[in-house]
Amino acid sequence: MSSRAIQTIFHHQGAKQNFPGLTDSPQIAKWIHAVLVELDEVRQHFKPGHVHDLRIALRRCRSVALGVEQLDPTPAWTRLRKESKRLLDALGDVRDLQVTREWVSRLGMHHTESGLRLCAVLEDGERQAISRARKELDAADERQWRKWARQLPARAERIRCGGPAAELLALDGWRESWELHKKAIHSRSKVSFHRLRVGIKRFRYSVESFLPGRYGRWGRELKELQDLLGEAHDLDVLWAALIRLRPALAPEERNSWRGTIDGERGRRLAAYRAKMTGPNSRWQVWRASLPEGYELERARLDWLAVWAAYLDPDPVHSGYVARLALEIYDSFKEMRVPIATVPHGRILLEAAAILDDVGRAEGDRHHQKTSYRLIRKRTPPPGWSKARMEAIARIARYHRGALPTAHENHWSRIPEKRQEGVMTLAAILRLATALASDRESPITTVTVENMTGSLVIVADGFKGDEPLASRLAAARHLLESLLHRAIVIQPAGIVAKAMTTSA
């Protein structure tokens, strides 16, 4: 296991003093407090500045909730996200009308007869929108918001800002925004640019919430791009309001305002294209700063480790089991022991070791079956498939307990060669779990010696005492049957002495 993954697991157990950089977490308490303050202000007078600030605070709460709910199984994050969205939607019409009135003034339309008529229509619409919004704001449960402020920050602390799982959250936002960018540049439609604005806004808040260090470098650019696309959208809303105005504008006045609005909108979209297309596009600069290749795979494992830490009562021990399992696996590969495996077998084994005890969240009895169910239901980390999660779930399922039978539908549908590979990984995990079971005399390292007719697993720290010796004898049976070779587990000193005597 990488030092980065081990640091993540130790952080989950509260060992922050060992890793000083692990104290930063999403500032959900700050954003919830801002919602409560601005909610009180908006209820009193609905001034544009406070409406804007309330919506920003709600978006920040929603951004944190969108990210953390992918890792933390508590339903509180989903409730927070939905309540934030409800209040954002309630204020949407008010904010649109207020912004449109500002644009009437910015473009000098308030000095014209049509501009004055439009202002009157907008003011009347704003009064009605405020009346509707007030009902929704009055329904906000402030007691629940204060409860979230007390409970959720401690849960959010398990996600280290700037850590691998946080990078993966931001990378997911980058990919969504990048796809929207390509569609908008290709189609050039108002709808596609509006969706791109929303995507960049989400990416910006995701970076702000989970990668504050990079937000210090990217934040100004992201806000500038959001503002450019936001103002283009505002101008679209203004034009829609103008063409709905009754009596309709005279053709000359209509064409005049159309030219002004199109010019303003075109300048903003041109500024966006200048920054975000071509060889100097900021998209590629941002992507280069996010994980890829090996680091991306490690980030996905950290993502799963964070989720597991919310459920596993002892994630540090699971990390220990993972290390022993990988030492056995790597020794087999180094010694060229012919084992059946599956694509990405090492990653699957490590993931299964990290996750095999998540079922203990619902009780210790038959927890491997619960782990199997929870892992299968788990949304894969970005870039991984359901099939990969299914394989991980099966390895975790058979790290202990009864083995599958040919009559089980899910198991029988798996190709025979893949079945053997999954069971081999499960057998390695089963043995590693037994090796890690003596908490009083931990085994520090394991290596494999390829002897004639048998494999000798050298366990540094193993004394050959009971009850560990009996547990190891039972745990090695599955691996022996799959490899068709005897497996002997010996303390390090005994093997070294035997080899010296032989020499």
Buried (B, 14 or more C-beta within 10 A) or exposed (E): BBEBBBBBBBBBBEEBEEBEEBEBBBBBBEBBBBBBBBBEBBBEEBEBEBBBBBBBBBBBBBBBBBBBBBBBBEEBBEBBBEBBBEBBEBBEBBBBBBBBBEBBEEBEBEEBEBBEBBBEBBEEBBEEBBEEBBEEBEEBEEEEBEEBBEEBBEBBBBBBBBBBBBBBBBBBBBBBBBEBBEBBBEEEEBEBBBBBBBBBBBBBBBBBBBBBEBBEEBBEBBBEBBBBBBBBBBBBBBBEBBEEBEEEBEEEBBEBBBEBBEEBBEEBBEBBBEBBEEEEBBBEEBBEBBBEEEBBBBBBBBBBBBBBBBBBEBBBBBBBBBBBBBBBBBBBBEEEBEBBBBEEBBBBBBBBBBBBBBBBBBEEEBBBBBBBBBBBEBEBBBBBEEEBBBBBBBBBBBBBEEEBEEEEEEBEEBEEEBBBBBBBBBBBBBBBBBBBBBEEEBBEEBBBBBBEEEBBBBBBBBEEEEEBEEBBEEBBEBBBEBBEBEBBBBBBEEBEEBEEEEE
